[in-house]
Amino acid sequence: MDELNEKNVFVLKKQALEDFNYPVEHVQEEMSVFSLDEILAYMERSAYRALDVCRSQLGTIHT
């Protein structure tokens, strides 16, 4: 991992482990599972929304 220095690796490790810190009551909640089509549709909507925000901030962007 020549691209990362030791400090960055430890920061990344800490951030990754923090993803598992959540309230105990969440363990008992039903899990939401999404289909591939739902995930792809979400990503497409997100991309279009990002373009809308850019266009409103920067003017017309040719696509």
All heavy atoms as TSV, in Angstrom:
chain	resi	resn	atom	element	x	y	z
A	1	MET	N	N	0.838	-1.178	0.000
A	1	MET	CA	C	0.000	0.000	0.000
A	1	MET	C	C	0.883	1.242	0.000
A	1	MET	O	O	0.908	2.005	0.943
A	1	MET	CB	C	-0.948	-0.025	1.180
A	1	MET	CG	C	-1.924	-1.177	1.081
A	1	MET	SD	S	-3.209	-1.391	2.311
A	1	MET	CE	C	-3.434	0.082	3.143
A	2	ASP	N	N	1.588	1.405	-1.081
A	2	ASP	CA	C	2.491	2.544	-1.200
A	2	ASP	C	C	1.746	3.869	-1.225
A	2	ASP	O	O	2.300	4.906	-0.860
A	2	ASP	CB	C	3.331	2.416	-2.468
A	2	ASP	CG	C	4.260	1.213	-2.429
A	2	ASP	OD1	O	4.638	0.796	-1.318
A	2	ASP	OD2	O	4.581	0.692	-3.510
A	3	GLU	N	N	0.481	3.843	-1.664
A	3	GLU	CA	C	-0.282	5.083	-1.808
A	3	GLU	C	C	-0.732	5.660	-0.466
A	3	GLU	O	O	-1.070	6.831	-0.373
A	3	GLU	CB	C	-1.517	4.865	-2.681
A	3	GLU	CG	C	-1.223	4.408	-4.083
A	3	GLU	CD	C	-1.014	2.904	-4.184
A	3	GLU	OE1	O	-1.399	2.175	-3.256
A	3	GLU	OE2	O	-0.439	2.471	-5.185
A	4	LEU	N	N	-0.787	4.824	0.575
A	4	LEU	CA	C	-1.291	5.270	1.871
A	4	LEU	C	C	-0.173	5.307	2.891
A	4	LEU	O	O	0.661	4.411	2.955
A	4	LEU	CB	C	-2.371	4.307	2.371
A	4	LEU	CG	C	-3.630	4.198	1.525
A	4	LEU	CD1	C	-4.530	3.106	2.067
A	4	LEU	CD2	C	-4.363	5.520	1.488
A	5	ASN	N	N	-0.213	6.343	3.711
A	5	ASN	CA	C	0.735	6.337	4.807
A	5	ASN	C	C	0.077	5.697	6.026
A	5	ASN	O	O	-1.125	5.476	6.062
A	5	ASN	CB	C	1.270	7.749	5.108
A	5	ASN	CG	C	0.205	8.682	5.660
A	5	ASN	OD1	O	-0.652	8.285	6.430
A	5	ASN	ND2	N	0.270	9.944	5.268
A	6	GLU	N	N	0.874	5.368	6.999
A	6	GLU	CA	C	0.387	4.627	8.165
A	6	GLU	C	C	-0.748	5.353	8.875
A	6	GLU	O	O	-1.744	4.740	9.278
A	6	GLU	CB	C	1.549	4.389	9.131
A	6	GLU	CG	C	1.192	3.533	10.325
A	6	GLU	CD	C	2.388	3.258	11.221
A	6	GLU	OE1	O	3.525	3.634	10.862
A	6	GLU	OE2	O	2.179	2.672	12.289
A	7	LYS	N	N	-0.645	6.664	9.002
A	7	LYS	CA	C	-1.673	7.447	9.692
A	7	LYS	C	C	-3.017	7.302	8.976
A	7	LYS	O	O	-4.049	7.109	9.618
A	7	LYS	CB	C	-1.269	8.917	9.754
A	7	LYS	CG	C	-2.284	9.791	10.445
A	7	LYS	CD	C	-1.869	11.257	10.435
A	7	LYS	CE	C	-2.963	12.107	11.016
A	7	LYS	NZ	N	-2.735	13.527	10.823
A	8	ASN	N	N	-3.020	7.382	7.636
A	8	ASN	CA	C	-4.262	7.261	6.879
A	8	ASN	C	C	-4.899	5.886	7.028
A	8	ASN	O	O	-6.120	5.756	7.060
A	8	ASN	CB	C	-4.025	7.571	5.405
A	8	ASN	CG	C	-3.741	9.043	5.162
A	8	ASN	OD1	O	-4.027	9.886	5.997
A	8	ASN	ND2	N	-3.155	9.343	4.032
A	9	VAL	N	N	-4.069	4.848	7.120
A	9	VAL	CA	C	-4.595	3.490	7.303
A	9	VAL	C	C	-5.312	3.392	8.641
A	9	VAL	O	O	-6.412	2.829	8.730
A	9	VAL	CB	C	-3.470	2.436	7.193
A	9	VAL	CG1	C	-3.987	1.051	7.566
A	9	VAL	CG2	C	-2.891	2.429	5.785
A	10	PHE	N	N	-4.728	3.951	9.692
A	10	PHE	CA	C	-5.363	3.902	11.002
A	10	PHE	C	C	-6.656	4.719	11.036
A	10	PHE	O	O	-7.636	4.323	11.661
A	10	PHE	CB	C	-4.397	4.354	12.099
A	10	PHE	CG	C	-3.357	3.319	12.435
A	10	PHE	CD1	C	-2.031	3.541	12.138
A	10	PHE	CD2	C	-3.718	2.109	13.009
A	10	PHE	CE1	C	-1.064	2.586	12.421
A	10	PHE	CE2	C	-2.769	1.139	13.310
A	10	PHE	CZ	C	-1.433	1.379	13.010
A	11	VAL	N	N	-6.673	5.849	10.347
A	11	VAL	CA	C	-7.897	6.658	10.263
A	11	VAL	C	C	-8.988	5.882	9.540
A	11	VAL	O	O	-10.139	5.827	9.986
A	11	VAL	CB	C	-7.623	8.007	9.559
A	11	VAL	CG1	C	-8.923	8.733	9.237
A	11	VAL	CG2	C	-6.729	8.877	10.428
A	12	LEU	N	N	-8.644	5.246	8.426
A	12	LEU	CA	C	-9.603	4.448	7.674
A	12	LEU	C	C	-10.129	3.290	8.518
A	12	LEU	O	O	-11.335	3.004	8.528
A	12	LEU	CB	C	-8.964	3.920	6.390
A	12	LEU	CG	C	-9.833	3.043	5.508
A	12	LEU	CD1	C	-11.053	3.803	5.015
A	12	LEU	CD2	C	-9.020	2.513	4.335
A	13	LYS	N	N	-9.241	2.624	9.251
A	13	LYS	CA	C	-9.656	1.515	10.115
A	13	LYS	C	C	-10.639	2.004	11.170
A	13	LYS	O	O	-11.683	1.377	11.402
A	13	LYS	CB	C	-8.430	0.897	10.783
A	13	LYS	CG	C	-8.778	-0.217	11.753
A	13	LYS	CD	C	-7.540	-0.750	12.444
A	13	LYS	CE	C	-7.911	-1.750	13.514
A	13	LYS	NZ	N	-6.741	-2.217	14.267
A	14	LYS	N	N	-10.340	3.129	11.801
A	14	LYS	CA	C	-11.226	3.687	12.832
A	14	LYS	C	C	-12.592	4.015	12.237
A	14	LYS	O	O	-13.631	3.684	12.824
A	14	LYS	CB	C	-10.590	4.947	13.431
A	14	LYS	CG	C	-11.403	5.580	14.534
A	14	LYS	CD	C	-10.672	6.799	15.092
A	14	LYS	CE	C	-11.388	7.430	16.254
A	14	LYS	NZ	N	-12.577	8.170	15.880
A	15	GLN	N	N	-12.616	4.635	11.063
A	15	GLN	CA	C	-13.884	4.978	10.426
A	15	GLN	C	C	-14.685	3.725	10.069
A	15	GLN	O	O	-15.900	3.687	10.247
A	15	GLN	CB	C	-13.645	5.822	9.181
A	15	GLN	CG	C	-13.133	7.209	9.485
A	15	GLN	CD	C	-12.705	7.963	8.235
A	15	GLN	OE1	O	-12.521	7.386	7.162
A	15	GLN	NE2	N	-12.529	9.275	8.365
A	16	ALA	N	N	-14.006	2.709	9.572
A	16	ALA	CA	C	-14.693	1.471	9.193
A	16	ALA	C	C	-15.298	0.794	10.418
A	16	ALA	O	O	-16.443	0.316	10.380
A	16	ALA	CB	C	-13.730	0.525	8.489
A	17	LEU	N	N	-14.559	0.748	11.511
A	17	LEU	CA	C	-15.081	0.118	12.727
A	17	LEU	C	C	-16.231	0.904	13.334
A	17	LEU	O	O	-17.143	0.326	13.936
A	17	LEU	CB	C	-13.952	-0.071	13.742
A	17	LEU	CG	C	-12.905	-1.110	13.353
A	17	LEU	CD1	C	-11.764	-1.129	14.369
A	17	LEU	CD2	C	-13.518	-2.491	13.217
A	18	GLU	N	N	-16.240	2.230	13.156
A	18	GLU	CA	C	-17.331	3.051	13.681
A	18	GLU	C	C	-18.653	2.759	12.981
A	18	GLU	O	O	-19.719	3.035	13.519
A	18	GLU	CB	C	-16.983	4.533	13.574
A	18	GLU	CG	C	-15.937	4.971	14.592
A	18	GLU	CD	C	-15.474	6.401	14.400
A	18	GLU	OE1	O	-15.912	7.075	13.436
A	18	GLU	OE2	O	-14.661	6.858	15.219
A	19	ASP	N	N	-18.600	2.179	11.777
A	19	ASP	CA	C	-19.821	1.804	11.074
A	19	ASP	C	C	-20.624	0.764	11.848
A	19	ASP	O	O	-21.821	0.590	11.612
A	19	ASP	CB	C	-19.513	1.247	9.680
A	19	ASP	CG	C	-19.139	2.338	8.692
A	19	ASP	OD1	O	-19.417	3.517	8.975
A	19	ASP	OD2	O	-18.590	1.992	7.637
A	20	PHE	N	N	-19.979	0.054	12.756
A	20	PHE	CA	C	-20.659	-0.980	13.531
A	20	PHE	C	C	-21.198	-0.462	14.859
A	20	PHE	O	O	-21.779	-1.220	15.622
A	20	PHE	CB	C	-19.724	-2.164	13.773
A	20	PHE	CG	C	-19.349	-2.872	12.506
A	20	PHE	CD1	C	-18.145	-2.597	11.883
A	20	PHE	CD2	C	-20.215	-3.780	11.925
A	20	PHE	CE1	C	-17.803	-3.242	10.699
A	20	PHE	CE2	C	-19.886	-4.425	10.747
A	20	PHE	CZ	C	-18.680	-4.158	10.135
A	21	ASN	N	N	-21.014	0.816	15.144
A	21	ASN	CA	C	-21.545	1.415	16.368
A	21	ASN	C	C	-22.958	1.916	16.113
A	21	ASN	O	O	-23.168	2.898	15.410
A	21	ASN	CB	C	-20.663	2.585	16.824
A	21	ASN	CG	C	-19.311	2.133	17.305
A	21	ASN	OD1	O	-19.146	1.005	17.738
A	21	ASN	ND2	N	-18.332	3.006	17.224
A	22	TYR	N	N	-23.931	1.214	16.651
A	22	TYR	CA	C	-25.322	1.609	16.504
A	22	TYR	C	C	-26.085	1.142	17.741
A	22	TYR	O	O	-25.632	0.240	18.459
A	22	TYR	CB	C	-25.947	1.041	15.226
A	22	TYR	CG	C	-25.683	-0.427	15.008
A	22	TYR	CD1	C	-26.501	-1.393	15.569
A	22	TYR	CD2	C	-24.602	-0.849	14.247
A	22	TYR	CE1	C	-26.248	-2.740	15.388
A	22	TYR	CE2	C	-24.349	-2.187	14.049
A	22	TYR	CZ	C	-25.177	-3.133	14.620
A	22	TYR	OH	O	-24.935	-4.457	14.439
A	23	PRO	N	N	-27.221	1.753	18.011
A	23	PRO	CA	C	-27.983	1.386	19.210
A	23	PRO	C	C	-28.406	-0.089	19.175
A	23	PRO	O	O	-28.735	-0.635	18.124
A	23	PRO	CB	C	-29.211	2.295	19.156
A	23	PRO	CG	C	-28.807	3.429	18.268
A	23	PRO	CD	C	-27.826	2.865	17.294
A	24	VAL	N	N	-28.403	-0.720	20.341
A	24	VAL	CA	C	-28.759	-2.136	20.456
A	24	VAL	C	C	-30.166	-2.394	19.929
A	24	VAL	O	O	-30.425	-3.418	19.301
A	24	VAL	CB	C	-28.634	-2.595	21.925
A	24	VAL	CG1	C	-29.125	-4.019	22.097
A	24	VAL	CG2	C	-27.195	-2.471	22.392
A	25	GLU	N	N	-31.085	-1.450	20.096
A	25	GLU	CA	C	-32.463	-1.661	19.635
A	25	GLU	C	C	-32.554	-1.823	18.122
A	25	GLU	O	O	-33.492	-2.416	17.601
A	25	GLU	CB	C	-33.405	-0.560	20.115
A	25	GLU	CG	C	-33.043	0.834	19.689
A	25	GLU	CD	C	-32.130	1.568	20.654
A	25	GLU	OE1	O	-31.587	0.952	21.593
A	25	GLU	OE2	O	-31.960	2.785	20.459
A	26	HIS	N	N	-31.558	-1.325	17.397
A	26	HIS	CA	C	-31.556	-1.493	15.940
A	26	HIS	C	C	-31.352	-2.944	15.537
A	26	HIS	O	O	-31.787	-3.358	14.466
A	26	HIS	CB	C	-30.472	-0.627	15.302
A	26	HIS	CG	C	-30.803	0.829	15.325
A	26	HIS	ND1	N	-29.995	1.769	14.749
A	26	HIS	CD2	C	-31.843	1.516	15.851
A	26	HIS	CE1	C	-30.514	2.973	14.929
A	26	HIS	NE2	N	-31.633	2.845	15.600
A	27	VAL	N	N	-30.700	-3.720	16.390
A	27	VAL	CA	C	-30.456	-5.132	16.086
A	27	VAL	C	C	-31.779	-5.888	15.973
A	27	VAL	O	O	-31.893	-6.836	15.199
A	27	VAL	CB	C	-29.568	-5.769	17.177
A	27	VAL	CG1	C	-29.412	-7.270	16.971
A	27	VAL	CG2	C	-28.208	-5.090	17.217
A	28	GLN	N	N	-32.782	-5.446	16.684
A	28	GLN	CA	C	-34.054	-6.151	16.717
A	28	GLN	C	C	-35.011	-5.691	15.623
A	28	GLN	O	O	-36.048	-6.304	15.428
A	28	GLN	CB	C	-34.689	-5.966	18.094
A	28	GLN	CG	C	-33.693	-6.297	19.174
A	28	GLN	CD	C	-34.269	-6.976	20.367
A	28	GLN	OE1	O	-35.464	-7.027	20.534
A	28	GLN	NE2	N	-33.412	-7.506	21.198
A	29	GLU	N	N	-34.654	-4.636	14.904
A	29	GLU	CA	C	-35.511	-4.138	13.835
A	29	GLU	C	C	-35.394	-5.019	12.595
A	29	GLU	O	O	-34.370	-5.659	12.360
A	29	GLU	CB	C	-35.126	-2.704	13.465
A	29	GLU	CG	C	-35.453	-1.696	14.540
A	29	GLU	CD	C	-35.084	-0.286	14.134
A	29	GLU	OE1	O	-34.741	-0.051	12.960
A	29	GLU	OE2	O	-35.141	0.589	15.010
A	30	GLU	N	N	-36.458	-5.024	11.807
A	30	GLU	CA	C	-36.442	-5.778	10.563
A	30	GLU	C	C	-35.500	-5.119	9.570
A	30	GLU	O	O	-35.456	-3.902	9.440
A	30	GLU	CB	C	-37.863	-5.817	9.987
A	30	GLU	CG	C	-38.051	-6.876	8.940
A	30	GLU	CD	C	-39.517	-7.077	8.602
A	30	GLU	OE1	O	-40.324	-7.273	9.538
A	30	GLU	OE2	O	-39.833	-7.029	7.403
A	31	MET	N	N	-34.751	-5.931	8.862
A	31	MET	CA	C	-33.769	-5.423	7.916
A	31	MET	C	C	-34.432	-5.114	6.578
A	31	MET	O	O	-35.309	-5.845	6.126
A	31	MET	CB	C	-32.668	-6.458	7.705
A	31	MET	CG	C	-31.561	-6.008	6.804
A	31	MET	SD	S	-30.324	-7.301	6.578
A	31	MET	CE	C	-29.146	-6.797	7.813
A	32	SER	N	N	-34.026	-4.018	5.950
A	32	SER	CA	C	-34.506	-3.669	4.615
A	32	SER	C	C	-33.544	-4.249	3.587
A	32	SER	O	O	-32.334	-4.066	3.689
A	32	SER	CB	C	-34.559	-2.154	4.435
A	32	SER	OG	O	-35.460	-1.578	5.333
A	33	VAL	N	N	-34.089	-4.956	2.613
A	33	VAL	CA	C	-33.276	-5.531	1.553
A	33	VAL	C	C	-33.789	-4.978	0.232
A	33	VAL	O	O	-34.993	-4.943	-0.015
A	33	VAL	CB	C	-33.358	-7.073	1.558
A	33	VAL	CG1	C	-32.518	-7.662	0.432
A	33	VAL	CG2	C	-32.904	-7.621	2.906
A	34	PHE	N	N	-32.875	-4.523	-0.618
A	34	PHE	CA	C	-33.241	-3.915	-1.887
A	34	PHE	C	C	-32.811	-4.814	-3.034
A	34	PHE	O	O	-31.770	-5.468	-2.977
A	34	PHE	CB	C	-32.582	-2.543	-2.029
A	34	PHE	CG	C	-32.995	-1.585	-0.946
A	34	PHE	CD1	C	-32.206	-1.404	0.178
A	34	PHE	CD2	C	-34.178	-0.873	-1.047
A	34	PHE	CE1	C	-32.583	-0.536	1.176
A	34	PHE	CE2	C	-34.559	0.000	-0.048
A	34	PHE	CZ	C	-33.766	0.175	1.061
A	35	SER	N	N	-33.597	-4.806	-4.081
A	35	SER	CA	C	-33.241	-5.579	-5.276
A	35	SER	C	C	-32.206	-4.798	-6.076
A	35	SER	O	O	-32.028	-3.586	-5.897
A	35	SER	CB	C	-34.479	-5.828	-6.144
A	35	SER	OG	O	-34.900	-4.618	-6.759
A	36	LEU	N	N	-31.540	-5.484	-6.986
A	36	LEU	CA	C	-30.561	-4.820	-7.841
A	36	LEU	C	C	-31.229	-3.715	-8.653
A	36	LEU	O	O	-30.673	-2.624	-8.800
A	36	LEU	CB	C	-29.880	-5.835	-8.767
A	36	LEU	CG	C	-28.852	-5.255	-9.737
A	36	LEU	CD1	C	-27.727	-4.538	-8.999
A	36	LEU	CD2	C	-28.289	-6.346	-10.637
A	37	ASP	N	N	-32.429	-3.970	-9.166
A	37	ASP	CA	C	-33.143	-2.948	-9.936
A	37	ASP	C	C	-33.431	-1.710	-9.093
A	37	ASP	O	O	-33.324	-0.578	-9.577
A	37	ASP	CB	C	-34.445	-3.506	-10.505
A	37	ASP	CG	C	-34.216	-4.477	-11.651
A	37	ASP	OD1	O	-33.124	-4.417	-12.276
A	37	ASP	OD2	O	-35.113	-5.282	-11.931
A	38	GLU	N	N	-33.796	-1.900	-7.838
A	38	GLU	CA	C	-34.058	-0.761	-6.956
A	38	GLU	C	C	-32.779	0.037	-6.704
A	38	GLU	O	O	-32.794	1.269	-6.693
A	38	GLU	CB	C	-34.634	-1.235	-5.624
A	38	GLU	CG	C	-36.041	-1.761	-5.728
A	38	GLU	CD	C	-36.523	-2.379	-4.428
A	38	GLU	OE1	O	-35.766	-3.160	-3.817
A	38	GLU	OE2	O	-37.659	-2.081	-4.037
A	39	ILE	N	N	-31.670	-0.656	-6.531
A	39	ILE	CA	C	-30.392	0.016	-6.295
A	39	ILE	C	C	-29.972	0.803	-7.529
A	39	ILE	O	O	-29.552	1.964	-7.434
A	39	ILE	CB	C	-29.315	-1.010	-5.889
A	39	ILE	CG1	C	-29.657	-1.603	-4.524
A	39	ILE	CG2	C	-27.930	-0.374	-5.873
A	39	ILE	CD1	C	-28.837	-2.818	-4.146
A	40	LEU	N	N	-30.095	0.186	-8.706
A	40	LEU	CA	C	-29.718	0.876	-9.937
A	40	LEU	C	C	-30.613	2.082	-10.188
A	40	LEU	O	O	-30.123	3.144	-10.609
A	40	LEU	CB	C	-29.772	-0.097	-11.118
A	40	LEU	CG	C	-28.739	-1.219	-11.085
A	40	LEU	CD1	C	-28.980	-2.200	-12.230
A	40	LEU	CD2	C	-27.329	-0.672	-11.116
A	41	ALA	N	N	-31.910	1.963	-9.918
A	41	ALA	CA	C	-32.828	3.091	-10.099
A	41	ALA	C	C	-32.461	4.228	-9.149
A	41	ALA	O	O	-32.473	5.407	-9.532
A	41	ALA	CB	C	-34.265	2.641	-9.875
A	42	TYR	N	N	-32.108	3.893	-7.909
A	42	TYR	CA	C	-31.692	4.907	-6.939
A	42	TYR	C	C	-30.428	5.629	-7.419
A	42	TYR	O	O	-30.332	6.858	-7.345
A	42	TYR	CB	C	-31.454	4.262	-5.572
A	42	TYR	CG	C	-30.896	5.217	-4.560
A	42	TYR	CD1	C	-31.746	6.080	-3.871
A	42	TYR	CD2	C	-29.533	5.290	-4.298
A	42	TYR	CE1	C	-31.243	6.983	-2.952
A	42	TYR	CE2	C	-29.020	6.183	-3.392
A	42	TYR	CZ	C	-29.878	7.027	-2.713
A	42	TYR	OH	O	-29.391	7.924	-1.809
A	43	MET	N	N	-29.471	4.854	-7.913
A	43	MET	CA	C	-28.235	5.461	-8.406
A	43	MET	C	C	-28.504	6.382	-9.592
A	43	MET	O	O	-27.923	7.470	-9.687
A	43	MET	CB	C	-27.235	4.364	-8.779
A	43	MET	CG	C	-26.723	3.591	-7.584
A	43	MET	SD	S	-25.722	2.162	-8.023
A	43	MET	CE	C	-24.300	2.956	-8.727
A	44	GLU	N	N	-29.389	5.964	-10.482
A	44	GLU	CA	C	-29.724	6.795	-11.640
A	44	GLU	C	C	-30.404	8.087	-11.200
A	44	GLU	O	O	-30.045	9.176	-11.656
A	44	GLU	CB	C	-30.624	6.022	-12.601
A	44	GLU	CG	C	-30.925	6.787	-13.872
A	44	GLU	CD	C	-31.737	5.975	-14.872
A	44	GLU	OE1	O	-32.225	4.888	-14.519
A	44	GLU	OE2	O	-31.868	6.448	-16.003
A	45	ARG	N	N	-31.369	7.990	-10.275
A	45	ARG	CA	C	-32.040	9.195	-9.764
A	45	ARG	C	C	-31.037	10.114	-9.082
A	45	ARG	O	O	-31.092	11.334	-9.231
A	45	ARG	CB	C	-33.159	8.821	-8.787
A	45	ARG	CG	C	-34.394	8.268	-9.434
A	45	ARG	CD	C	-35.578	8.176	-8.474
A	45	ARG	NE	N	-35.273	7.516	-7.219
A	45	ARG	CZ	C	-35.373	6.206	-7.005
A	45	ARG	NH1	N	-35.733	5.399	-7.983
A	45	ARG	NH2	N	-35.096	5.695	-5.823
A	46	SER	N	N	-30.112	9.528	-8.335
A	46	SER	CA	C	-29.094	10.325	-7.638
A	46	SER	C	C	-28.203	11.065	-8.624
A	46	SER	O	O	-27.866	12.234	-8.407
A	46	SER	CB	C	-28.234	9.424	-6.749
A	46	SER	OG	O	-29.020	8.826	-5.755
A	47	ALA	N	N	-27.819	10.392	-9.700
A	47	ALA	CA	C	-26.975	11.030	-10.715
A	47	ALA	C	C	-27.705	12.190	-11.366
A	47	ALA	O	O	-27.133	13.278	-11.544
A	47	ALA	CB	C	-26.542	10.003	-11.761
A	48	TYR	N	N	-28.969	11.981	-11.722
A	48	TYR	CA	C	-29.738	13.072	-12.331
A	48	TYR	C	C	-29.933	14.217	-11.350
A	48	TYR	O	O	-29.870	15.387	-11.729
A	48	TYR	CB	C	-31.085	12.564	-12.847
A	48	TYR	CG	C	-30.966	11.832	-14.164
A	48	TYR	CD1	C	-31.310	10.494	-14.257
A	48	TYR	CD2	C	-30.511	12.472	-15.316
A	48	TYR	CE1	C	-31.195	9.812	-15.466
A	48	TYR	CE2	C	-30.390	11.813	-16.519
A	48	TYR	CZ	C	-30.739	10.481	-16.592
A	48	TYR	OH	O	-30.612	9.811	-17.783
A	49	ARG	N	N	-30.148	13.898	-10.093
A	49	ARG	CA	C	-30.316	14.943	-9.083
A	49	ARG	C	C	-29.023	15.739	-8.924
A	49	ARG	O	O	-29.041	16.965	-8.818
A	49	ARG	CB	C	-30.729	14.327	-7.745
A	49	ARG	CG	C	-30.883	15.317	-6.628
A	49	ARG	CD	C	-32.055	16.260	-6.854
A	49	ARG	NE	N	-32.119	17.200	-5.763
A	49	ARG	CZ	C	-31.993	18.517	-5.901
A	49	ARG	NH1	N	-31.868	19.048	-7.099
A	49	ARG	NH2	N	-32.031	19.306	-4.865
A	50	ALA	N	N	-27.890	15.053	-8.935
A	50	ALA	CA	C	-26.597	15.735	-8.838
A	50	ALA	C	C	-26.394	16.667	-10.027
A	50	ALA	O	O	-25.915	17.795	-9.869
A	50	ALA	CB	C	-25.462	14.720	-8.748
A	51	LEU	N	N	-26.773	16.207	-11.214
A	51	LEU	CA	C	-26.678	17.069	-12.398
A	51	LEU	C	C	-27.580	18.289	-12.271
A	51	LEU	O	O	-27.192	19.399	-12.643
A	51	LEU	CB	C	-27.034	16.291	-13.665
A	51	LEU	CG	C	-25.981	15.299	-14.150
A	51	LEU	CD1	C	-26.543	14.455	-15.289
A	51	LEU	CD2	C	-24.721	16.030	-14.595
A	52	ASP	N	N	-28.788	18.098	-11.740
A	52	ASP	CA	C	-29.700	19.223	-11.536
A	52	ASP	C	C	-29.092	20.263	-10.603
A	52	ASP	O	O	-29.172	21.463	-10.853
A	52	ASP	CB	C	-31.041	18.746	-10.962
A	52	ASP	CG	C	-31.879	17.965	-11.959
A	52	ASP	OD1	O	-31.607	18.060	-13.177
A	52	ASP	OD2	O	-32.796	17.245	-11.517
A	53	VAL	N	N	-28.466	19.797	-9.537
A	53	VAL	CA	C	-27.838	20.713	-8.582
A	53	VAL	C	C	-26.691	21.457	-9.253
A	53	VAL	O	O	-26.561	22.675	-9.113
A	53	VAL	CB	C	-27.348	19.954	-7.325
A	53	VAL	CG1	C	-26.479	20.834	-6.456
A	53	VAL	CG2	C	-28.532	19.410	-6.534
A	54	CYS	N	N	-25.865	20.736	-10.009
A	54	CYS	CA	C	-24.751	21.383	-10.716
A	54	CYS	C	C	-25.258	22.421	-11.701
A	54	CYS	O	O	-24.713	23.528	-11.781
A	54	CYS	CB	C	-23.908	20.340	-11.446
A	54	CYS	SG	S	-22.933	19.300	-10.349
A	55	ARG	N	N	-26.284	22.063	-12.442
A	55	ARG	CA	C	-26.831	23.003	-13.429
A	55	ARG	C	C	-27.358	24.268	-12.750
A	55	ARG	O	O	-27.157	25.367	-13.246
A	55	ARG	CB	C	-27.936	22.335	-14.240
A	55	ARG	CG	C	-27.415	21.342	-15.233
A	55	ARG	CD	C	-28.564	20.765	-16.057
A	55	ARG	NE	N	-28.053	19.749	-16.971
A	55	ARG	CZ	C	-28.378	18.472	-16.943
A	55	ARG	NH1	N	-29.269	18.028	-16.063
A	55	ARG	NH2	N	-27.855	17.625	-17.799
A	56	SER	N	N	-28.017	24.087	-11.611
A	56	SER	CA	C	-28.573	25.262	-10.928
A	56	SER	C	C	-27.469	26.142	-10.351
A	56	SER	O	O	-27.627	27.345	-10.244
A	56	SER	CB	C	-29.540	24.838	-9.820
A	56	SER	OG	O	-28.844	24.236	-8.745
A	57	GLN	N	N	-26.343	25.546	-9.994
A	57	GLN	CA	C	-25.226	26.304	-9.413
A	57	GLN	C	C	-24.306	26.898	-10.467
A	57	GLN	O	O	-23.751	27.972	-10.286
A	57	GLN	CB	C	-24.414	25.408	-8.482
A	57	GLN	CG	C	-25.171	24.915	-7.280
A	57	GLN	CD	C	-25.567	26.035	-6.346
A	57	GLN	OE1	O	-24.771	26.927	-6.060
A	57	GLN	NE2	N	-26.787	26.009	-5.871
A	58	LEU	N	N	-24.128	26.206	-11.576
A	58	LEU	CA	C	-23.124	26.599	-12.561
A	58	LEU	C	C	-23.697	27.067	-13.892
A	58	LEU	O	O	-22.955	27.439	-14.790
A	58	LEU	CB	C	-22.169	25.422	-12.826
A	58	LEU	CG	C	-21.445	24.869	-11.614
A	58	LEU	CD1	C	-20.682	23.614	-11.977
A	58	LEU	CD2	C	-20.511	25.916	-11.040
A	59	GLY	N	N	-24.993	26.987	-14.042
A	59	GLY	CA	C	-25.585	27.301	-15.340
A	59	GLY	C	C	-25.751	26.039	-16.151
A	59	GLY	O	O	-25.553	24.933	-15.656
A	60	THR	N	N	-26.068	26.168	-17.391
A	60	THR	CA	C	-26.333	25.027	-18.242
A	60	THR	C	C	-25.062	24.250	-18.531
A	60	THR	O	O	-24.058	24.804	-18.927
A	60	THR	CB	C	-26.958	25.475	-19.569
A	60	THR	OG1	O	-28.147	26.211	-19.273
A	60	THR	CG2	C	-27.299	24.286	-20.440
A	61	ILE	N	N	-25.140	22.931	-18.302
A	61	ILE	CA	C	-24.049	22.019	-18.629
A	61	ILE	C	C	-24.528	21.157	-19.777
A	61	ILE	O	O	-25.600	20.583	-19.733
A	61	ILE	CB	C	-23.688	21.126	-17.427
A	61	ILE	CG1	C	-23.211	21.966	-16.258
A	61	ILE	CG2	C	-22.643	20.089	-17.820
A	61	ILE	CD1	C	-22.997	21.187	-14.989
A	62	HIS	N	N	-23.746	21.064	-20.831
A	62	HIS	CA	C	-24.144	20.253	-21.974
A	62	HIS	C	C	-23.879	18.788	-21.672
A	62	HIS	O	O	-22.792	18.425	-21.230
A	62	HIS	CB	C	-23.366	20.676	-23.224
A	62	HIS	CG	C	-23.636	22.085	-23.605
A	62	HIS	ND1	N	-24.820	22.482	-24.179
A	62	HIS	CD2	C	-22.898	23.213	-23.473
A	62	HIS	CE1	C	-24.785	23.786	-24.403
A	62	HIS	NE2	N	-23.622	24.253	-23.964
A	63	THR	N	N	-24.900	17.947	-21.880
A	63	THR	CA	C	-24.739	16.510	-21.646
A	63	THR	C	C	-24.931	15.752	-22.932
A	63	THR	O	O	-25.460	16.225	-23.875
A	63	THR	CB	C	-25.747	15.992	-20.601
A	63	THR	OG1	O	-27.087	16.319	-21.049
A	63	THR	CG2	C	-25.482	16.604	-19.246
